[in-house]
Amino acid sequence: MKISIQDIGDVSIVALNKDFYKTKHLNTSVAFILQRSNKQVFDMRHVKFFDSSGCGVLLTCLKTLTNSGGDLKLCRIHKSVLTLFELLRIHRIVEIFNTREEAVQSFAD
């Protein structure tokens, strides 16, 4: 699994690839990601399919970050994934933004 991470101030932007939800090493990768910052933006531009295991990972990340005083935000979500999030009401507990810039800026507001 390839994940690229860019830090803007104290916010880490994590660009997820299309295979984020099904990697064997997902727990290790997520643990590494969460150690970088307690303010995370997951850029989901390349993720066109998401399943229940991906939702579980997302919610685990959110819980870990909020327990440490941080937060998780999502941006650039593909329409099919957004439909799933709306069906499962994930969009009510994780903020979703159209752009990376909006997501990063939301931490300052």
C-alpha positions in Angstrom: 0.0 0.0 0.0 1.4 3.4 -1.0 0.4 6.3 1.2 1.8 9.8 0.8 1.8 12.2 3.7 2.2 16.0 3.5 2.3 18.2 6.6 0.9 21.7 6.6 1.6 23.2 9.9 0.3 20.8 12.5 -2.1 19.0 10.1 -1.1 15.9 8.2 -2.7 15.3 4.9 -2.8 11.6 4.0 -3.4 10.7 0.4 -5.0 7.3 0.4 -4.7 5.0 -2.6 -7.4 2.9 -4.1 -6.4 -0.2 -2.1 -6.5 1.5 1.4 -9.3 -0.7 2.6 -7.9 -4.1 1.8 -4.2 -4.2 2.6 -2.8 -6.9 4.9 -0.7 -4.3 6.7 -3.5 -1.9 7.3 -3.1 -1.7 11.1 0.6 -1.0 10.9 0.1 1.7 8.3 -2.7 3.3 10.2 -0.6 3.3 13.4 2.2 5.0 11.6 -0.2 7.6 10.1 -1.8 8.4 13.5 1.6 9.0 15.2 2.4 11.9 12.9 -0.2 14.3 14.1 -3.5 14.3 16.0 -5.0 16.5 13.2 -5.5 14.4 10.1 -7.0 15.0 6.7 -7.6 11.9 4.6 -7.6 12.8 0.9 -9.7 10.1 -0.7 -9.5 11.3 -4.3 -8.2 7.9 -5.6 -10.6 5.7 -3.4 -13.5 4.7 -5.6 -14.6 1.7 -3.5 -15.0 1.4 0.2 -16.3 -1.5 2.2 -17.1 -2.2 5.9 -13.5 -2.9 6.8 -12.6 0.5 5.4 -15.4 2.1 7.4 -14.1 0.3 10.5 -10.6 1.7 10.0 -11.9 5.2 9.5 -14.0 5.1 12.7 -11.0 3.6 14.6 -8.8 6.5 13.3 -11.5 9.0 14.3 -11.8 7.6 17.8 -8.0 7.4 18.3 -7.6 11.0 17.2 -10.4 12.5 19.2 -9.2 10.6 22.3 -5.9 12.5 21.9 -7.6 15.8 21.4 -7.4 15.8 17.7 -9.8 15.2 14.8 -10.1 13.5 11.4 -11.5 15.2 8.3 -12.0 13.8 4.8 -11.8 15.5 1.5 -12.2 14.9 -2.3 -14.5 11.9 -1.8 -15.7 10.0 -4.9 -19.5 10.0 -5.4 -19.9 6.3 -4.8 -18.0 6.4 -1.5 -20.0 9.5 -0.4 -23.2 7.6 -1.1 -22.1 4.8 1.2 -21.1 7.3 3.9 -24.5 9.0 3.7 -26.2 5.6 3.8 -24.2 4.7 6.9 -24.5 8.3 8.3 -20.7 8.5 8.6 -20.9 12.0 7.1 -22.6 13.1 10.3 -19.6 12.2 12.5 -16.7 12.9 10.2 -16.5 16.3 8.4 -16.2 16.1 4.7 -14.7 18.8 2.5 -14.4 19.3 -1.3 -10.7 20.4 -1.2 -7.6 19.8 0.9 -7.4 23.5 1.6 -10.9 23.6 3.1 -10.2 20.6 5.3 -6.9 22.1 6.6 -8.5 25.5 7.2 -11.3 23.9 9.2 -8.8 23.1 11.9 -8.1 26.8 12.3 -11.7 27.8 12.6 
